[in-house]
Amino acid sequence: METRFAFLGVYGSATGQAGLCGGVMVTDLRGVPLEIHVAESIRASVLQRRAYGETLQRHAICDLVSTPLLAALDTHTDFVFVNHLRCLDAASSYPLMFMTEAEHLPSEITGEFSVATTTPVADQAQLAIVHPTSTDQRVVKAAIEEIAIAQRSFEPLGVFERLEGVMNLLSENDDQSV
């Protein structure tokens, strides 16, 4: 069976004007979408901001957006790549790994995370795969190998941009058919 990736993206902020939204896209090794789900925008009320305090963003990202999106997947995926470190805390039966350009690793990566990098491919940036230290190293190695194969056909980080574009289109056309 061909390797399948899920790309889970969260965008915005639960306290921002536009709110927090998210989506997940499953692709094959060529970057062709096989399944997509989006979550409606979430905006925290004043009461929720006070009650949740500093835990609001984590709760919104993990419990209200990421976990339900991953639970909605019908297509088996081998790996889930996320665009936000907080997504790594989501409840999932899939291995979750944060993906970014190697030169843009966030400073908040601590000892609870490990980093693996891909070999640069042609004109694409070297990718860093950040994962909880508890993740099986064989899974991480397989993810790096499969992403290297996929990079021959598409830019993996570009899937997050495509996903964000889909979500922007949906938010602009709330009452219209897309």
HELIX and SHEET records of a PDB file:
HELIX    1   1 VAL A   46  TYR A   52  1                                   7    
HELIX    2   2 GLY A   53  THR A   55  5                                   3    
HELIX    3   3 LEU A   56  HIS A   59  1                                   4    
HELIX    4   4 ALA A   60  SER A   66  3                                   7    
HELIX    5   5 THR A   67  ALA A   71  1                                   5    
HELIX    6   6 LEU A   85  ASP A   89  5                                   5    
HELIX    7   7 ALA A  102  HIS A  104  5                                   3    
HELIX    8   8 GLN A  137  ALA A  150  1                                  14    
HELIX    9   9 PRO A  156  GLU A  172  1                                  17    
SHEET    1   A 7 PRO A  33  ILE A  42  0                                        
SHEET    2   A 7 LEU A  20  THR A  27 -1                                        
SHEET    3   A 7 PHE A   5  GLY A  12 -1                                        
SHEET    4   A 7 PHE A  79  VAL A  82  1                                        
SHEET    5   A 7 LEU A  96  GLU A 101  1                                        
SHEET    6   A 7 LEU A 127  PRO A 132 -1                                        
SHEET    7   A 7 PHE A 113  THR A 117 -1                                        
END                                                                             
